[in-house]
């Protein structure tokens, strides 16, 4: 699972610079600790977004690669 231990400013920089698709942005925000209630699991995200867990996992991998590009 992707661990997002960034400050709020860093989260905003990542959102602006990573070039996330709408789906990736939604998943990224659901993985954050400050999501409205708590961070969600892959299964919870898949359930709420009406996607398969494999699809969510693939998107998380793509999100990770985009975050790495922004950080470097």
MOHU-V25026 format. One record per residue. RES is the residue in one letter. SS is DSSP state (a for helix, b for strand, c for the rest). PHI is phi in degrees with one decimal (999 if undefined). OMEGA is omega in degrees with one decimal (NA if undefined). Layout:
res ss phi omega
RES SS PHI OMEGA
RES SS PHI OMEGA
//
This chain:
res ss phi omega
X c 999 179.3
X c -71.9 178.6
X c -101.8 -174.8
X c -109.8 179.4
X c -96.9 179.6
X c -119.2 174.1
X c -73.7 179.7
X a -61.3 178.4
X a -64.3 178.4
X a -65.6 176.6
X a -59.5 -179.7
X a -63.7 177.6
X a -61.9 178.9
X a -64.5 179.8
X a -60.5 -178.9
X a -75.2 -170.9
X a -96.2 -172.5
X c -81.7 -178.8
X c 71.9 179.4
X c -67.4 168.8
X c -73.9 179.6
X a -58.8 180.0
X a -63.4 180.0
X a -64.2 178.3
X a -61.6 179.9
X a -64.4 178.7
X a -64.0 179.4
X a -56.5 -178.6
X a -67.1 177.8
X a -71.2 178.9
X a -82.0 -177.4
X c -72.8 178.9
X c -66.0 -176.6
X c -97.1 172.2
X c -58.2 -168.6
X c -32.6 -179.7
X c -119.1 179.3
X c -163.1 177.9
X c -61.8 -178.2
X c -105.3 177.1
X c -84.1 178.1
X a -58.3 -179.1
X a -64.7 179.0
X a -63.0 179.8
X a -62.6 180.0
X a -59.4 179.2
X a -60.6 -175.4
X a -71.1 -178.4
X a -95.9 -179.9
X c 57.6 177.7
X c -125.4 173.6
X c -80.8 179.4
X a -65.1 178.2
X a -65.6 178.4
X a -64.2 179.0
X a -62.8 179.5
X a -62.2 177.3
X a -63.3 179.2
X a -65.0 178.2
X a -63.1 177.6
X a -62.4 177.8
X a -65.7 177.1
X a -61.1 179.4
X a -58.2 -179.6
X a -63.1 179.3
X a -67.8 177.9
X a -63.8 178.7
X a -60.4 177.9
X a -63.3 -178.6
X a -70.1 -176.1
X a -70.3 -176.2
X c -71.4 NA
//
